[in-house]
Amino acid sequence: MNFIEKLKYYYKNGTNGVKIIYFSVMASFVFWLLKLIIHGTFFENIFLLSKNRFIPFVWTIFTFPFFHQDLFNLVFAMIMLYFSERIFLMYFNGSSFVKFFVLGSIFGGIIFLSVSYFTNSYGYLGGAILGIYSVLFAIISYNPKMEVSLFPLPFRFPIYVLGLILIGLDFLSLKDYAANFFMARLGAAVFGFLYMKPFEKGNDFLGKFVPDFDTIENWFSKKSAPKFKIEPNENPQATYYSEQRTRPKTDEEFNVEKKENQKKIDEILDKISKYGYDKLTQEEKDFLFKQK
């Protein structure tokens, strides 16, 4: 299996958080490449969040979490995203993770715009950190005493301590960036913490507005239904044999087919281990992908 096929495999079988990482990495690299080609702030205006360019670029309230302004922020955010999702999935499912990530990002973005207008602050907001704060503080709200470890510290501590550390570091960094960025992170954290209270009781009144990745992928892969017309059946006997061929399989037939498929899979895997994936025929590659 070559590098591209491995990437496709891990995306297809990955969690929603992994898919966000894939999209964020690709979007950020494209963003950086476009900025090298065309200098200025044109692409910041159409992808990142800014009070001066929010109108007419209102869609940036949805795009800014996936575009990072430099490599360090991208790597740091993706590591935090990966581990925060792993913790979140201990209690809730992947679609809920997406809801807290997206809603927290939007709420933090609204706080960013509001503070920017009232304080006359400037700057472009981008990156997944607001969604990560929302997810992390949702976990803190649900189970504040859950123990976590932070590399390279050799001991474990309650997760609420991690939250206090992050907010404390942001507060100490206020001299390095405007208050609108700090308030955006704080707003996302507050949203995740407070929204978890009704959410854990089954009241997900905002989540219905956030589609999960499976739904979005279905939108793009949905094909129009085939058009057909009903015609009189001129050959009832052919219909009988057709129905016989499409009847449900018996347990015995199913087990035999399953055994044959497994035998063929083992033969293909053995061939890969001896000669490599590139030596497979196209038919063998197609068969292997159908079994995933």
C-alpha positions as CSV (number, residue, x, y, z in Angstrom):
1,M,0.0,0.0,0.0
2,N,1.6,3.3,-1.1
3,F,1.6,6.6,0.8
4,I,-1.5,8.0,-1.0
5,E,-3.5,4.9,-0.5
6,K,-2.5,4.8,3.2
7,L,-3.8,8.4,3.6
8,K,-7.0,7.5,1.9
9,Y,-7.4,4.4,4.2
10,Y,-6.7,6.3,7.4
11,Y,-9.1,9.1,6.3
12,K,-11.9,6.6,5.4
13,N,-11.5,4.6,8.7
14,G,-10.6,7.6,10.9
15,T,-12.8,9.4,13.5
16,N,-14.4,12.7,12.9
17,G,-11.5,14.4,14.6
18,V,-9.0,12.7,12.2
19,K,-11.1,14.0,9.3
20,I,-10.9,17.5,10.7
21,I,-7.1,17.1,11.0
22,Y,-6.9,16.0,7.4
23,F,-9.0,18.9,6.2
24,S,-7.2,21.5,8.4
25,V,-3.8,20.4,7.2
26,M,-4.8,20.5,3.5
27,A,-6.6,23.8,3.9
28,S,-3.7,25.4,5.7
29,F,-1.1,24.3,3.2
30,V,-3.2,25.5,0.3
31,F,-3.8,28.8,2.2
32,W,0.0,29.3,2.6
33,L,0.7,28.4,-1.0
34,L,-1.9,31.0,-2.2
35,K,-0.3,33.6,0.0
36,L,3.1,33.0,-1.6
37,I,1.6,33.4,-5.0
38,I,-0.5,36.5,-4.2
39,H,0.9,38.8,-1.6
40,G,-1.3,40.9,0.7
41,T,-4.3,40.1,2.8
42,F,-6.7,38.9,0.1
43,F,-6.8,35.3,1.3
44,E,-6.9,36.2,4.9
45,N,-10.1,38.2,4.1
46,I,-11.9,35.3,2.5
47,F,-10.8,32.5,4.9
48,L,-10.0,34.1,8.3
49,L,-12.2,36.0,10.7
50,S,-11.8,39.8,10.9
51,K,-14.1,42.6,12.0
52,N,-13.0,44.8,9.1
53,R,-13.8,42.2,6.5
54,F,-16.6,40.2,8.0
55,I,-19.0,41.9,5.7
56,P,-19.3,40.8,2.9
57,F,-17.2,37.7,3.8
58,V,-19.7,36.4,6.4
59,W,-18.8,32.7,5.6
60,T,-15.5,33.2,7.4
61,I,-17.4,32.5,10.7
62,F,-17.5,28.8,9.4
63,T,-14.1,28.6,7.6
64,F,-11.7,30.2,10.1
65,P,-11.3,27.1,12.4
66,F,-9.7,25.1,9.5
67,F,-7.1,27.6,8.3
68,H,-4.0,28.2,10.4
69,Q,-1.6,31.1,9.9
70,D,1.7,29.2,10.5
71,L,3.1,25.8,10.9
72,F,3.7,25.9,14.7
73,N,0.0,26.8,15.4
74,L,-1.1,24.1,13.0
75,V,1.0,21.3,14.6
76,F,0.1,22.4,18.2
77,A,-3.6,22.6,17.4
78,M,-3.7,19.2,15.6
79,I,-1.9,17.5,18.6
80,M,-4.4,19.1,21.0
81,L,-7.3,18.2,18.7
82,Y,-6.2,14.5,18.5
83,F,-5.9,14.0,22.2
84,S,-9.0,16.1,23.2
85,E,-11.1,13.9,20.9
86,R,-9.7,10.7,22.4
87,I,-10.7,11.9,25.8
88,F,-14.1,13.1,24.6
89,L,-14.9,9.7,22.9
90,M,-14.5,8.0,26.3
91,Y,-17.9,9.5,27.2
92,F,-19.6,10.6,24.0
93,N,-19.7,9.8,20.3
94,G,-18.0,11.3,17.3
95,S,-21.0,13.4,16.1
96,S,-21.2,15.0,19.5
97,F,-17.5,15.9,19.3
98,V,-18.1,17.7,16.0
99,K,-21.1,19.6,17.5
100,F,-19.0,21.0,20.4
101,F,-16.1,21.7,18.1
102,V,-18.2,23.6,15.5
103,L,-20.5,25.4,17.9
104,G,-17.7,26.4,20.2
105,S,-15.7,27.8,17.3
106,I,-18.7,29.8,16.1
107,F,-19.5,31.1,19.6
108,G,-15.9,32.1,20.2
109,G,-15.8,33.7,16.8
110,I,-18.9,35.8,17.6
111,I,-17.2,36.9,20.9
112,F,-14.0,37.8,18.9
113,L,-16.0,40.0,16.5
114,S,-18.0,41.6,19.3
115,V,-14.9,42.5,21.4
116,S,-13.1,43.7,18.3
117,Y,-15.9,46.2,17.5
118,F,-16.2,47.5,21.1
119,T,-12.5,47.8,21.7
120,N,-11.5,48.8,18.2
121,S,-9.1,45.8,18.1
122,Y,-7.6,44.4,14.9
123,G,-6.3,41.1,13.7
124,Y,-7.3,37.9,11.9
125,L,-8.6,34.9,13.8
126,G,-7.9,31.5,12.4
127,G,-7.3,27.9,13.7
128,A,-8.9,25.1,15.5
129,I,-8.0,26.3,19.0
130,L,-11.5,27.7,19.9
131,G,-13.2,24.4,19.0
132,I,-10.6,22.5,21.0
133,Y,-11.2,24.7,24.0
134,S,-14.9,24.1,23.7
135,V,-14.4,20.3,23.6
136,L,-11.9,20.3,26.5
137,F,-14.0,22.4,28.8
138,A,-17.0,20.3,28.0
139,I,-15.1,17.3,29.3
140,I,-14.1,19.4,32.4
141,S,-17.8,20.2,33.0
142,Y,-18.8,16.6,32.7
143,N,-16.0,15.0,34.7
144,P,-13.7,17.6,36.3
145,K,-11.8,15.1,38.4
146,M,-10.7,12.9,35.4
147,E,-7.0,12.4,35.7
148,V,-4.7,13.2,32.7
149,S,-1.0,13.5,32.2
150,L,0.9,16.3,30.4
151,F,4.2,15.5,28.7
152,P,6.9,15.7,30.0
153,L,5.5,15.9,33.5
154,P,5.8,12.4,35.3
155,F,2.6,12.7,37.2
156,R,-1.2,12.8,36.6
157,F,-3.6,15.5,37.7
158,P,-7.3,16.4,37.4
159,I,-8.3,17.7,33.9
160,Y,-9.7,20.9,35.4
161,V,-6.1,21.8,36.4
162,L,-5.2,21.6,32.7
163,G,-8.0,23.9,31.8
164,L,-6.9,26.4,34.5
165,I,-3.3,26.2,33.2
166,L,-4.4,27.0,29.6
167,I,-6.6,29.9,30.6
168,G,-3.8,31.2,32.9
169,L,-1.2,31.0,30.1
170,D,-3.6,32.9,27.8
171,F,-4.1,35.6,30.4
172,L,-0.4,36.0,30.9
173,S,0.0,36.3,27.2
174,L,-2.4,39.3,26.9
175,K,0.5,41.6,26.4
176,D,1.5,39.7,23.2
177,Y,-1.9,39.9,21.5
178,A,-5.1,41.9,21.8
179,A,-7.9,41.2,24.2
180,N,-10.2,40.0,21.4
181,F,-8.2,36.8,21.0
182,F,-8.1,36.1,24.7
183,M,-11.9,36.7,25.0
184,A,-12.6,34.4,22.0
185,R,-10.8,31.5,23.7
186,L,-12.4,32.2,27.0
187,G,-15.8,32.4,25.3
188,A,-15.3,29.1,23.6
189,A,-14.3,27.5,26.9
190,V,-17.3,29.0,28.7
191,F,-19.6,27.7,25.9
192,G,-18.3,24.2,26.1
193,F,-18.5,24.2,29.9
194,L,-22.1,25.5,30.0
195,Y,-23.5,23.7,27.1
196,M,-22.5,20.4,28.5
197,K,-24.9,20.9,31.4
198,P,-28.1,20.5,29.2
199,F,-26.4,18.2,26.8
200,E,-25.6,15.5,29.3
201,K,-29.3,15.6,30.3
202,G,-30.3,14.9,26.7
203,N,-31.2,18.5,25.7
204,D,-29.1,19.1,22.6
205,F,-31.1,22.1,21.4
206,L,-28.2,23.5,19.2
207,G,-26.7,20.3,18.0
208,K,-29.5,19.7,15.4
209,F,-28.0,22.6,13.4
210,V,-24.6,20.9,13.0
211,P,-24.4,18.0,10.5
212,D,-21.8,15.3,11.1
213,F,-19.1,14.3,8.6
214,D,-21.1,11.3,7.4
215,T,-24.1,13.5,6.5
216,I,-21.8,16.0,4.7
217,E,-20.1,13.3,2.7
218,N,-23.5,11.9,1.8
219,W,-24.5,15.3,0.4
220,F,-21.6,15.3,-2.0
221,S,-21.8,11.6,-2.9
222,K,-25.6,11.5,-3.3
223,K,-26.6,10.6,-6.8
224,S,-30.0,11.2,-8.5
225,A,-32.3,8.3,-8.4
226,P,-32.5,6.4,-11.7
227,K,-35.5,7.2,-13.8
228,F,-37.5,4.2,-15.0
229,K,-40.9,3.4,-16.3
230,I,-43.1,0.4,-15.6
231,E,-43.6,-1.9,-18.5
232,P,-45.8,-5.0,-18.8
233,N,-44.0,-8.3,-18.0
234,E,-43.9,-10.3,-21.1
235,N,-41.8,-13.2,-19.7
236,P,-43.1,-14.3,-16.2
237,Q,-40.8,-17.3,-16.3
238,A,-37.7,-15.1,-16.6
239,T,-39.0,-13.0,-13.7
240,Y,-39.3,-16.2,-11.6
241,Y,-35.7,-17.2,-12.2
242,S,-34.5,-13.6,-11.6
243,E,-36.2,-13.6,-8.2
244,Q,-34.7,-16.9,-7.4
245,R,-31.2,-15.6,-8.1
246,T,-31.8,-12.5,-5.9
247,R,-33.4,-14.2,-2.9
248,P,-31.7,-13.9,0.5
249,K,-28.8,-16.3,1.1
250,T,-29.2,-19.1,3.5
251,D,-26.8,-19.3,6.5
252,E,-24.9,-22.1,4.8
253,E,-24.4,-20.2,1.6
254,F,-23.4,-17.1,3.5
255,N,-20.8,-19.0,5.6
256,V,-19.4,-20.7,2.4
257,E,-19.0,-17.4,0.7
258,K,-17.5,-15.8,3.8
259,K,-15.0,-18.6,4.0
260,E,-14.0,-18.3,0.3
261,N,-13.6,-14.5,0.7
262,Q,-11.4,-14.9,3.7
263,K,-9.3,-17.5,1.9
264,K,-8.8,-15.0,-1.0
265,I,-7.9,-12.2,1.4
266,D,-5.3,-14.3,3.1
267,E,-3.8,-15.2,-0.3
268,I,-3.6,-11.5,-1.3
269,L,-2.1,-10.5,2.1
270,D,0.5,-13.2,1.7
271,K,1.3,-12.0,-1.7
272,I,1.7,-8.4,-0.4
273,S,4.1,-9.6,2.4
274,K,6.3,-11.4,-0.1
275,Y,6.3,-9.1,-3.1
276,G,4.7,-5.8,-2.0
277,Y,1.4,-4.1,-2.7
278,D,2.5,-2.9,-6.2
279,K,2.7,-6.5,-7.5
280,L,-1.1,-7.0,-7.0
281,T,-3.3,-7.1,-10.0
282,Q,-6.0,-4.4,-10.4
283,E,-8.6,-7.1,-9.7
284,E,-6.9,-8.1,-6.5
285,K,-6.6,-4.4,-5.4
286,D,-10.3,-3.8,-6.1
287,F,-11.3,-7.0,-4.2
288,L,-9.2,-6.0,-1.2
289,F,-10.8,-2.5,-1.1
290,K,-14.3,-3.9,-1.3
291,Q,-13.6,-5.9,1.9
292,K,-12.9,-2.8,4.0
